[in-house]
Structures are given as C-alpha cells and as structure tokens.
Amino acid sequence: MVFTNISGINYTPTPITNISPLTYRDGATFLEYLETIKQYINDKLVPDSNTMIANAITSVNDVKANWDAKYNEIMNDLAAQIALLNESAVTGMVDTGTVHNAILALINTTIDAVKAQIAIDYETKTDAAAAQTEAAANLAAAKTEIADNLAGAVSPLETKSAVDLIRNIYPVGPIDVVTIGDSYFSGYQPFPTPWVTPIPQVLTDLLNSQGLNEYRLHNYANNAGGYDTTIGGGDTYFDTQVTAALNDPAITNCRLIVVGGGRNDSNTGKDVYDKAKAIYNRLKTKWPKAKLVVFPMWTREKFSSGQRVTFNSIYRAAKDVGAVCDVNSLWVNTFTTEDMWIDTTLHPKSELVNRFAFALYSLIQGGTLPAQSTNLNVHSSTGVTAGVISLNGLEVSLSFQQYVGADFDSSYILGSIPYPAMYPGGVNQYMLGYSGNGGTKTMYTISADTGELFVTNESGIMGVSGLTGSYPLGM
C-alpha cells in the first residue's frame, strides 16, 4: 500500500439556474453553497487527511524499521549459530581424518606439480642460474601454500589427539614400574648371607641406562609368597601385594607391571590359574596402558610333575589376559653349578640375579628367550663320542652317538644328562635308538633319578650306537 497526499478541488462552476433535488431556485445562492463545500474540502478536509496520511506513513516506517532491526538481529544470530555448527562439523571431520586426508592429498598434488614444473624449468631453460632462482621461488610458494593449508586443516582437537597418541606410545615424565613377587624379587638371602640387589632393581637400572625415560621402581615383593601360597608366616599372598600397589598414591604413571614367582606354589603342585588371572585383571583394570609381564623362575633342580601343573596354569592365565610371557624364563639359570645358589631352596647369588634381570629386560623390549642347550656327557670310547641335549619350553630333546667296542648291557652307562632340571619327571624315560652301526633297533632308558643313559633290557650290539628323540619335562 502506497500513501499519497490528497489534492483540493480546483474547478469553479458557472451559475446554475436550477438543480434538483436541492430546493434553491436561485442559481447564485446554490453556487454559494457549492463554494462553501469546496472551501471546506480544500481548507479543512484535505489538510487533515494529508496529516493523517503523513502520520500513518511515519508509523509504518517506524514499525518497518523496528522489524528490520529484529530481522537483522535474528539473521545475525542465525548466521553465528550456523558458523558454530559448521565449525563443529568441520572439527569432527578433521578429527576423523576425512578433511585432513583430503587436504594432505591436495598438498601432495601441489608438491608433485611444483616438482614437475621444476623439472621442466631445468630441462628447458638454458640459463641454469635463472632456472635455479625460479625453482627456489616455486618451492617457496609451495611451502607457503602448504603451511596455509595445514594451518586451516589441523584443528586444536586433532592436535590434542595426536599428542595423546604420542604420549601413549612414548610416555612423557617419570614412568612407574610396579613389581609383585616372592623372595627372588625381594632380594632375600638366608641369614647370615647379605641380601642381594633385587631382580626388579637391576631391571629398573637397565631401563634407566637407556637414557630415554626415568623409571621409578615400586617393589611390593615379599618373602615366601605366591599366587595361592604363603609359607613363611604372615600374609605374603600376591593378591595382598597387588592391593597395596593399587592403593599407593605415589604411583601416578604406571606403564610397566611385572609379576614374578610361582615357585612356592609349585612345591605342592597347585593349579593357580584362577588366582593368577584375577590378579592380572586387577592390575590391568587399574593401569590399562601398562605392559604386563609374567615371569616365573626356576633353579637347577629337577622339575617334577607338580611343578609342571603350577607353571602351566600360570602361563595359561598370562596368555588369556594378553600378558607378555615366555616359558623359557624358567630355564635362564638352569645350566648352573650348585655353588652359584644359596641354601636348600636355592636362592640366586648376584650373578644369577643379573641373568634373570637381563632375560626380563629382553622380554620387555619385545625379545624372546632362547632354548637352553648343552653337551651330553658321553661315555669315553675309542670312536665317536658326541651328544647334545636341549631344553625348550617343557620339552627336552637329545641326540648322541658313540662307538662301543664290545657288546654291552644295562651295566654300561653310555652317557648322562649334566643338569638335574633336565632329568625325566617321576619315572624313567624310554627311547628307541640303535646299535651295531645302526643295524639293530635298541631300547634305551634315561634314569629319572640320575639322568644316566643305558640299554633297557637286552644287550646292545658292538659298533656305533645312539639315539635321537625327545620327551616332556616333568611328566
């Protein structure tokens, strides 16, 4: 609707003699009446109407201005909200890598194009100095473009995610090492022998010697403890040690957990699978970013069927929770002499402590523990005298051959296993071999008590004799 001013009446009529239905018969008088009406319209009605129109226009303009202001305010707020939504959406896409990958692809395309142009410049320009200058300018421009693209592509959220990822891979700040175990981990030696440096301490010193991080040891190991055994009086269960560790406020950045032991449980052949798995899960729940290493240890003693049950249950639990473990941790110090151990339960002296620590260090660094091999003690003779025996996991393998200058029987000891830990378990082990230069099958016996090797029942035949085979340890 458009408002305009109203104009007055400009027409002046001529005298009228008679106009019906008005009753005035005098034309002049009637004209006077019309003039009066004209004057009223021009002098009164038109100005008043124009004033009303002007006021209406002003009111409408005021309302329009007010609505325009409200509309602009709403649109500005809406634009701001849309911007926030767009920023959030873009941030999400950047965080998932979609936008970032696209930008990186664009950057790589830009770089390839610059490289191609540089190659063309160097091939087509005769002036090498000019080509080099232009190439440098192209590279500088590309570098600027890349920097601008990256500045717009990498959001604070993505930067934070990248930093967190790096910290997960390579922690920043001191790293807490938590160790659970028995007397092997506490450094105990029977009185009056001084205690040795505990295996966890030697391990921590090795880790710190790398110079990459600072490792802080929290050793909760206690003498005579185990997964389900406490043999020295008091409460030395591993579960109690774990509780103490979980409640220690000094542990703020645990990234390595080592549980060593099981020897005390194995003395009675306990299956500790449930106890071990529960302990491992408690530790992993508290410190999910920590590497969990399970490290059972053995001595040079004979390995029984009871020990096999216990250590198999420990390894099954470790594997089921994803812990680092290696059965050959048992045999690190198997091929040793008796004087390298202390007391009837054979606690390791310092040299053997260091061997255990180095083996544990290898597991933590992602290595594996090798099988242990040694020479078989073969009876001296005038011919071939050779024998090798190895211990890998819970399996013993051996091979030997020798020349026997006369027929022989069970009184003839062809050879013997040099270390008790490799003896057969509770009963003698029987293995098929040969005698008489390989022409006769012969049954041999390996004694579970002495580790000696001899013919089983019948006599052997003169000539080269021997065997190659294996048997399970602790059976």
BADO-446294 format. One line per field, with one value per residue (C-alpha): residue number from 1; residue in one letter; x, y, z. Coordinates in steps of 0.001 Angstrom, whole numbers, always signed. Last residue first. Layout:
<recs>
resi = NUM, ...
resn = A, ...
u = X, ...
v = Y, ...
w = Z, ...
</recs>
This chain:
<recs>
resi = 475, 474, 473, 472, 471, 470, 469, 468, 467, 466, 465, 464, 463, 462, 461, 460, 459, 458, 457, 456, 455, 454, 453, 452, 451, 450, 449, 448, 447, 446, 445, 444, 443, 442, 441, 440, 439, 438, 437, 436, 435, 434, 433, 432, 431, 430, 429, 428, 427, 426, 425, 424, 423, 422, 421, 420, 419, 418, 417, 416, 415, 414, 413, 412, 411, 410, 409, 408, 407, 406, 405, 404, 403, 402, 401, 400, 399, 398, 397, 396, 395, 394, 393, 392, 391, 390, 389, 388, 387, 386, 385, 384, 383, 382, 381, 380, 379, 378, 377, 376, 375, 374, 373, 372, 371, 370, 369, 368, 367, 366, 365, 364, 363, 362, 361, 360, 359, 358, 357, 356, 355, 354, 353, 352, 351, 350, 349, 348, 347, 346, 345, 344, 343, 342, 341, 340, 339, 338, 337, 336, 335, 334, 333, 332, 331, 330, 329, 328, 327, 326, 325, 324, 323, 322, 321, 320, 319, 318, 317, 316, 315, 314, 313, 312, 311, 310, 309, 308, 307, 306, 305, 304, 303, 302, 301, 300, 299, 298, 297, 296, 295, 294, 293, 292, 291, 290, 289, 288, 287, 286, 285, 284, 283, 282, 281, 280, 279, 278, 277, 276, 275, 274, 273, 272, 271, 270, 269, 268, 267, 266, 265, 264, 263, 262, 261, 260, 259, 258, 257, 256, 255, 254, 253, 252, 251, 250, 249, 248, 247, 246, 245, 244, 243, 242, 241, 240, 239, 238, 237, 236, 235, 234, 233, 232, 231, 230, 229, 228, 227, 226, 225, 224, 223, 222, 221, 220, 219, 218, 217, 216, 215, 214, 213, 212, 211, 210, 209, 208, 207, 206, 205, 204, 203, 202, 201, 200, 199, 198, 197, 196, 195, 194, 193, 192, 191, 190, 189, 188, 187, 186, 185, 184, 183, 182, 181, 180, 179, 178, 177, 176, 175, 174, 173, 172, 171, 170, 169, 168, 167, 166, 165, 164, 163, 162, 161, 160, 159, 158, 157, 156, 155, 154, 153, 152, 151, 150, 149, 148, 147, 146, 145, 144, 143, 142, 141, 140, 139, 138, 137, 136, 135, 134, 133, 132, 131, 130, 129, 128, 127, 126, 125, 124, 123, 122, 121, 120, 119, 118, 117, 116, 115, 114, 113, 112, 111, 110, 109, 108, 107, 106, 105, 104, 103, 102, 101, 100, 99, 98, 97, 96, 95, 94, 93, 92, 91, 90, 89, 88, 87, 86, 85, 84, 83, 82, 81, 80, 79, 78, 77, 76, 75, 74, 73, 72, 71, 70, 69, 68, 67, 66, 65, 64, 63, 62, 61, 60, 59, 58, 57, 56, 55, 54, 53, 52, 51, 50, 49, 48, 47, 46, 45, 44, 43, 42, 41, 40, 39, 38, 37, 36, 35, 34, 33, 32, 31, 30, 29, 28, 27, 26, 25, 24, 23, 22, 21, 20, 19, 18, 17, 16, 15, 14, 13, 12, 11, 10, 9, 8, 7, 6, 5, 4, 3, 2, 1
resn = M, G, L, P, Y, S, G, T, L, G, S, V, G, M, I, G, S, E, N, T, V, F, L, E, G, T, D, A, S, I, T, Y, M, T, K, T, G, G, N, G, S, Y, G, L, M, Y, Q, N, V, G, G, P, Y, M, A, P, Y, P, I, S, G, L, I, Y, S, S, D, F, D, A, G, V, Y, Q, Q, F, S, L, S, V, E, L, G, N, L, S, I, V, G, A, T, V, G, T, S, S, H, V, N, L, N, T, S, Q, A, P, L, T, G, G, Q, I, L, S, Y, L, A, F, A, F, R, N, V, L, E, S, K, P, H, L, T, T, D, I, W, M, D, E, T, T, F, T, N, V, W, L, S, N, V, D, C, V, A, G, V, D, K, A, A, R, Y, I, S, N, F, T, V, R, Q, G, S, S, F, K, E, R, T, W, M, P, F, V, V, L, K, A, K, P, W, K, T, K, L, R, N, Y, I, A, K, A, K, D, Y, V, D, K, G, T, N, S, D, N, R, G, G, G, V, V, I, L, R, C, N, T, I, A, P, D, N, L, A, A, T, V, Q, T, D, F, Y, T, D, G, G, G, I, T, T, D, Y, G, G, A, N, N, A, Y, N, H, L, R, Y, E, N, L, G, Q, S, N, L, L, D, T, L, V, Q, P, I, P, T, V, W, P, T, P, F, P, Q, Y, G, S, F, Y, S, D, G, I, T, V, V, D, I, P, G, V, P, Y, I, N, R, I, L, D, V, A, S, K, T, E, L, P, S, V, A, G, A, L, N, D, A, I, E, T, K, A, A, A, L, N, A, A, A, E, T, Q, A, A, A, A, D, T, K, T, E, Y, D, I, A, I, Q, A, K, V, A, D, I, T, T, N, I, L, A, L, I, A, N, H, V, T, G, T, D, V, M, G, T, V, A, S, E, N, L, L, A, I, Q, A, A, L, D, N, M, I, E, N, Y, K, A, D, W, N, A, K, V, D, N, V, S, T, I, A, N, A, I, M, T, N, S, D, P, V, L, K, D, N, I, Y, Q, K, I, T, E, L, Y, E, L, F, T, A, G, D, R, Y, T, L, P, S, I, N, T, I, P, T, P, T, Y, N, I, G, S, I, N, T, F, V, M
u = +55899, +58004, +59693, +58200, +60490, +62647, +64478, +67710, +69567, +72967, +75233, +78205, +79569, +79061, +75496, +73398, +72237, +68647, +66703, +66929, +70346, +71812, +71529, +72045, +69872, +70360, +66896, +64639, +67008, +67084, +66493, +67401, +65630, +67709, +66962, +69818, +71713, +72730, +76434, +75602, +73306, +70087, +67636, +64181, +63575, +62383, +62077, +62293, +59532, +58657, +59926, +62783, +66041, +66570, +66481, +69108, +71882, +74608, +72427, +74377, +76163, +76594, +76441, +77222, +75586, +72441, +74222, +77081, +78590, +82101, +83961, +81139, +81361, +79281, +76157, +74039, +70870, +68697, +65482, +63757, +60299, +58654, +59615, +62871, +65588, +68447, +70770, +73739, +75932, +79217, +81763, +82633, +85248, +87733, +85379, +84547, +80984, +79033, +78103, +75505, +76600, +74450, +71402, +68967, +66107, +66066, +64064, +62114, +62501, +59956, +61895, +60054, +61017, +64694, +64669, +63287, +66174, +68659, +67107, +67233, +70888, +71684, +70130, +72241, +75464, +74222, +73511, +70271, +68216, +68365, +65681, +68312, +70526, +72341, +72919, +76002, +77739, +75296, +76529, +74480, +72607, +69137, +69663, +67518, +65431, +62142, +62045, +61880, +58107, +57830, +55354, +53911, +50340, +47303, +44774, +44417, +48150, +49029, +46390, +47658, +51249, +50436, +48466, +51368, +53685, +51672, +50971, +54591, +55895, +53725, +55040, +58552, +61485, +64860, +66808, +68900, +66565, +63275, +61636, +58124, +58000, +54625, +54909, +52044, +52621, +50768, +48113, +45201, +46550, +43829, +41962, +45198, +46324, +43012, +42945, +46403, +45438, +42203, +44075, +46656, +44109, +42003, +45002, +46719, +46856, +48878, +51738, +52695, +56161, +54720, +53024, +56383, +57979, +55207, +57149, +57457, +54672, +55994, +53969, +55141, +53417, +52358, +52136, +50856, +52053, +52759, +49107, +49589, +46169, +46581, +50062, +48932, +46072, +48517, +50746, +47749, +46867, +50454, +49970, +52532, +50257, +52100, +54251, +56898, +54943, +52355, +50733, +47936, +49587, +52817, +54703, +57727, +59470, +57692, +57613, +55965, +58609, +57688, +60508, +60700, +61783, +63098, +62943, +65167, +68592, +68818, +70556, +67216, +65803, +68850, +68669, +64989, +65872, +68590, +66022, +63389, +65910, +66571, +70117, +71393, +70634, +73619, +74249, +73810, +70920, +69216, +69195, +66261, +66500, +62776, +62138, +63543, +61945, +58430, +56723, +54878, +56595, +55219, +57318, +56299, +57388, +58781, +57632, +56314, +55258, +56225, +53416, +50611, +52200, +52368, +48666, +47781, +49772, +47962, +44569, +45461, +46464, +43221, +41177, +43213, +42312, +44742, +43351, +43472, +47040, +47906, +46601, +48420, +51673, +51314, +50661, +53694, +55872, +54566, +55405, +58905, +59349, +58286, +60638, +63509, +62718, +62749, +66166, +67531, +66218, +67788, +71133, +70925, +70394, +69485, +65983, +64089, +65259, +65715, +62396, +60632, +62000, +60949, +57453, +57205, +58366, +55844, +53055, +54082, +54106, +50652, +49299, +50820, +49138, +45798, +46172, +47060, +43925, +41792, +43428, +42745, +39140, +38489, +40885, +38298, +39275, +39089, +35546, +34549, +36193, +34362, +31047, +31799, +32923, +29832, +27574, +29327, +29003, +25322, +24827, +26586, +24491, +21327, +22364, +22991, +19673, +17752, +19343, +18763, +15093, +14689, +16244, +14052, +11036, +11802, +12476, +9199, +7279, +8788, +8142, +4516, +4075, +5612, +3461, +348, +1217, +1708, -1616, -3385, -1836, -2887, -6445, -6475, -5107, -7690, -10689, -10189, -9242, -9840, -12842, -14447, -13826, -15382, -18454, -18821, -18372, -21185, -23482, -22639, -23423, -26862, -27451, -26385, -28755, -31794, -34243, -32798, -34819, -31991, -33383, -32849, -30562, -31965, -30476, -26821, -24163, -20774, -18699, -15132, -12912, -9734, -10927, -8155, -5342, -4947, -1352, -50, +139, +1307, +0
v = -85963, -83004, -82451, -83989, -86320, -86033, -88151, -89071, -92284, -93910, -96843, -97252, -100799, -103723, -104900, -103857, -106322, -106750, -104964, -101156, -100074, -97174, -93374, -91737, -88848, -89902, -90355, -90250, -92651, -92475, -95934, -97200, -99590, -100908, -101284, -103096, -102174, -98691, -99450, -102334, -100199, -98217, -95974, -96138, -94082, -94973, -92324, -93359, -92206, -89101, -86481, -87123, -85297, -81906, -79862, -82257, -80938, -82994, -85642, -88901, -91160, -94698, -96266, -99977, -102000, -102261, -104477, -104231, -105995, -104752, -101713, -99211, -96290, -93334, -91493, -88860, -86855, -85065, -83076, -81979, -80372, -78042, -74840, -75660, -77691, -79002, -82037, -82658, -85774, -86762, -89527, -91195, -93900, -95077, -94665, -92208, -92389, -89312, -86396, -84597, -81190, -78177, -76345, -73850, -72627, -68901, -66180, -63848, -60140, -57324, -54878, -56095, -59686, -58752, -56854, -59967, -62010, -59359, -59336, -63137, -63138, -60328, -62257, -65238, -63279, -61821, -65167, -66992, -68577, -72350, -73807, -75724, -72709, -70399, -70797, -70384, -73208, -75721, -75247, -73642, -74815, -73998, -70261, -68920, -72113, -70974, -67819, -70315, -70474, -66920, -64261, -60897, -60552, -60830, -61825, -65432, -65726, -64910, -67285, -70148, -69387, -69528, -72794, -74392, -73266, -74973, -78256, -78638, -78007, -80854, -83207, -82510, -80444, -81495, -78632, -76032, -73184, -71873, -68551, -67385, -64027, -62527, -59134, -56597, -53526, -50558, -48542, -50241, -49394, -50147, -52638, -54275, -54804, -56295, -58473, -59901, -60764, -62483, -64464, -65656, -66788, -68622, -70350, -71324, -75117, -76161, -78678, -78594, -77085, -75336, -72649, -71634, -71454, -69294, -66091, -62861, -60403, -57414, -54266, -51467, -48205, -46831, -43031, -41765, -44331, -42365, -42669, -46403, -48066, -50294, -51300, -52387, -54403, -56087, -57119, -58678, -60626, -61870, -63585, -62680, -62686, -63800, -66864, -68065, -70376, -68161, -69844, -69162, -66796, -66873, -65627, -66836, -63432, -60284, -58395, -54951, -53211, -49701, -48731, -45343, -45286, -42060, -42140, -42337, -42662, -46356, -46903, -46192, -49471, -51402, -49775, -50756, -54383, -54467, -53096, -55631, -58522, -57480, -56452, -59248, -59696, -60391, -64036, -64533, -65356, -66706, -64458, -62231, -59979, -59123, -60387, -63874, -63777, -63630, -61402, -58269, -55426, -51994, -49730, -46049, -43970, -40470, -37834, -38148, -41573, -42822, -44684, -43434, -39965, -39902, -40758, -38028, -35513, -36579, -36276, -32800, -31695, -33077, -31101, -27937, -28238, -29086, -28231, -24426, -24162, -27152, -25446, -22205, -24046, -25992, -22811, -21123, -24132, -24175, -20515, -21090, -24066, -22043, -19216, -21666, -23133, -19651, -18922, -22300, -21835, -18373, -19758, -22658, -20343, -22667, -23188, -26196, -29117, -27243, -25473, -28687, -30442, -27514, -27648, -31354, -30810, -27997, -30221, -33051, -30657, -29361, -32910, -33799, -30756, -31711, -35237, -33718, -31602, -34668, -36567, -33708, -33475, -37177, -37654, -38436, -35307, -33201, -34378, -33627, -30215, -29488, -30382, -28325, -25358, -25663, -25754, -22721, -20886, -21832, -20389, -17160, -16906, -17462, -14747, -12341, -13333, -12813, -9388, -8363, -9370, -7508, -4373, -4683, -5188, -1933, -62, -1347, -328, +3153, +3422, +2364, +4920, +7707, +6799, +6785, +10215, +11546, +10071, +11627, +14974, +14660, +13902, +16956, +19178, +17862, +18066, +21608, +24237, +22463, +20397, +23151, +25696, +23420, +22912, +26666, +27162, +24732, +26632, +29889, +28340, +27440, +31026, +32250, +29873, +30989, +28158, +26515, +23397, +20929, +17897, +19167, +21728, +25067, +28139, +27208, +29877, +28600, +26027, +26683, +23611, +23466, +20913, +20112, +17490, +14394, +13442, +9953, +6606, +3461, +0
w = +33324, +34444, +31076, +28004, +26000, +22907, +20376, +18661, +19518, +19703, +18974, +16627, +16980, +19309, +19816, +22776, +25350, +26284, +28978, +28756, +27411, +29358, +29782, +33180, +34323, +37940, +39456, +36385, +34637, +30840, +29363, +25900, +23531, +20619, +16948, +15210, +12040, +13072, +13441, +15791, +17968, +17518, +19325, +20840, +23968, +27465, +30181, +33821, +36149, +38180, +35747, +33303, +34158, +32533, +35749, +37183, +34884, +33133, +31454, +31370, +28904, +27580, +31001, +30567, +33336, +31221, +28667, +26180, +23133, +22553, +21214, +21719, +19279, +20198, +19152, +20776, +20346, +22862, +23084, +26284, +26137, +28647, +26845, +25092, +26817, +24723, +24805, +22531, +22316, +20796, +21352, +18040, +18470, +21065, +23945, +26711, +27880, +26721, +28971, +26853, +25658, +26390, +25059, +26565, +24410, +23698, +25455, +23230, +22516, +22724, +24909, +27998, +27214, +26837, +30165, +31861, +30479, +31635, +35115, +35446, +34399, +36854, +39724, +38624, +39087, +42384, +44050, +43371, +46169, +46115, +48366, +50341, +50872, +48407, +44659, +42432, +44311, +42827, +39307, +36551, +33462, +34780, +35231, +32361, +32282, +33768, +31635, +28775, +29177, +27835, +28969, +27952, +29216, +26948, +29626, +28406, +27755, +31357, +32742, +30586, +31598, +35295, +34936, +33043, +35827, +38526, +36717, +35528, +39039, +40322, +37604, +38844, +37604, +38958, +40472, +38618, +39637, +38274, +37512, +36522, +34695, +33785, +32076, +31987, +29812, +31316, +29481, +31275, +34745, +37324, +35142, +34027, +37629, +38714, +35597, +36312, +39901, +38834, +36164, +38690, +41274, +38678, +37049, +40305, +39809, +42810, +42545, +46235, +45724, +42644, +44729, +46240, +42792, +41363, +41090, +39149, +38324, +36379, +35686, +33360, +32329, +35720, +35671, +39034, +41570, +44769, +45797, +46618, +46837, +43771, +44922, +48392, +46873, +44482, +47384, +49138, +45964, +45757, +49099, +51755, +54785, +57884, +58283, +55851, +53615, +51960, +48963, +46477, +43999, +45979, +48979, +50940, +51001, +49870, +46581, +46643, +44507, +43327, +40950, +39240, +35588, +34038, +30275, +27210, +28879, +28035, +31397, +33084, +31794, +32975, +36420, +36597, +35818, +38487, +40953, +39898, +40383, +43970, +44888, +47126, +50806, +52995, +53975, +57730, +57360, +54248, +51172, +50232, +47165, +47222, +43678, +44241, +47704, +46210, +43669, +42541, +40677, +39723, +37472, +37461, +34473, +35023, +32513, +28972, +27795, +24330, +22594, +24787, +24897, +21114, +20904, +23401, +21340, +18170, +19850, +21131, +17640, +16240, +18755, +18166, +14465, +11699, +8290, +8153, +9314, +7175, +4059, +4864, +5522, +2283, +322, +1868, +1069, -2487, -2897, -1528, -3831, -6836, -5883, -5493, -8900, -10441, -8977, -10063, -13599, -13800, -12655, -15092, -18116, -20931, -19610, -20935, -18781, -15503, -15848, -16837, -13756, -11574, -13070, -12333, -8753, -8322, -9666, -7361, -4411, -5274, -5641, -2267, -743, -2276, -867, +2503, +2275, +1561, +4387, +6772, +5685, +6354, +9320, +11934, +13872, +10732, +10066, +13639, +13507, +10259, +11881, +14974, +12879, +10668, +13718, +15147, +11841, +11655, +15126, +14114, +10949, +12990, +15419, +12546, +10915, +14153, +14753, +11143, +11444, +14723, +13196, +10078, +12330, +14171, +10935, +9490, +12598, +12457, +8715, +9254, +11995, +9891, +6896, +9074, +10478, +6969, +5884, +8881, +8096, +4467, +5567, +7831, +5072, +2548, +4874, +6152, +3620, +357, +1366, +3397, +627, -1915, +281, +714, -2988, -3611, -1309, -2981, -6286, -4977, -3938, -7364, -9086, -7098, -7147, -4037, -3295, -3962, -5774, -8390, -9890, -11180, -12677, -12417, -12437, -13769, -11773, -10420, -10627, -8413, -5814, -3296, -3615, -1364, -343, -1165, +760, -1024, +0
</recs>
